[in-house]
C-alpha cells in the first residue's frame, strides 16, 4: 500500500510541548480527529466488500458487519496519519488480511518498516516486537495498541541476568533470540531468529555458546550443531503446551496428516513432526508443498491466516491461543491511530547497543 504525507500537524507552544509526557507529546503533534461512526452502513459495505472474500473461509458472514466499520475507519486513518500497520503471523484474520500493510514474523516486519515512507508504525504484535521496530526505525513513531501485550519468553530474562551470565561463563558469546527486550538485546553479542539460530551460533566460530531465553529452541539448535549450547530456562507458554503424544494422536485421527512444528516446541514434538521452521518457513512449506491436510504446531491464528489464502489444503487446528497477541484488536488499533498514544520509547544508549546486536545478525544475510 502506498502512503502519502497527508496528516496536518498542530503548531504548539514550545514550553507547553516540553511539559507533556512522551505519549502526550506525540498526540499533540497530530490533528484531532473525531471518532468515526462505527455502524454498519451501505457506505461501509461498499468500502470493504472487496476485502471480505480474502477472509470468507475463516470469518463467518454474520460477523463481518461487526468488523467492517472498524476496517474502513482504520484504513482511512492510516492515510490521514501517514501510518502503516505491521501484523505478526499470529494476529487474527481481520487484522492480518484487512488492515495490515506488512505481515510476517517480528524481524521481517521491523525490516520492512525501514523501507516504508510512513511516519507512524502501529505494531500488530507484542511489546518486544514494537521495541524491535523502534530499534530499526528510531526516527519513526512506533505505537503499541495495548501496553499489556507482553511475552512469556521476553519476560523470562533481564539485562541483569545477562550480566550475571557473563560472570559465570567468561568469554562465552551470548546469542539472544529476537523474542527479548531491548535491554537484553543491548547486553548480548548477537541476535537470532528461529530460522537462522543454527547459522548464527556456528558463525561465531567457538565451541560453546549461550543461547537464550527459549530452552526449547536451544535444545533444537543443539540437536542440529556440534557447538555446545548453554540454554536459559525460558519458554513460550503457547508452544511448550504441545506434546509428542498429542501430535501422535492427531496422526491417528487424521491419516496422511503433515505436521509442521515451530522450533519453540519441545524437542520431542519437533522429533515427531515432518518439518520444523520459523513461522515464515512454515507458511512457505504449506504454499510450496501443498499438503492435503496439515497441522501447524504453533499459535492457532496463523492457521486461519494461511487457510484464508490456501486452496486444496485442510487445516487441522489444535487451538493454542497466545493471550498476549489476542490483546491486539481492531478497536485498539483504531484508538491507537486516533489518539496517537502509547508510543514506544527506548533509551538512546540502550537502543544503539541493541541495534548493534540485531544488525550483526542481519549482516549475516
Secondary structure, 3 states (H helix, E strand, C coil): CCCCCCCCCCCCCHHHHHHCCHHHHHHHCCCCCCCCCCCCCHHHHHHHHHHHHHHCCCCCHHHHHHHHHHHHHHHHHHHHHCEEEEEECCCCHHHHCCCCCEEECHHHHHHHHHHCCCCEEEEECCHHHHHHHHHHCCCCEEEECCCCCCCCCHHHCCHHHHHHHHHHCCCCCEEEECCCCHHHHHHCCEEECCCCHHHHHHHCCCCEEEEECEHHHHHHHHCCCCCEEEECCECCCCHHHCCHHHHHHHHHHCCCCEEEECCCCCHHHHHCCCEECCHHHHHHHHHHHCCCEEEEECCCHHHHHHHCCCCCCEEECCCCCCCCHHHCCHHHHHHHHHHCCCECCCCHHHHHHHHHHHHHHHHCC
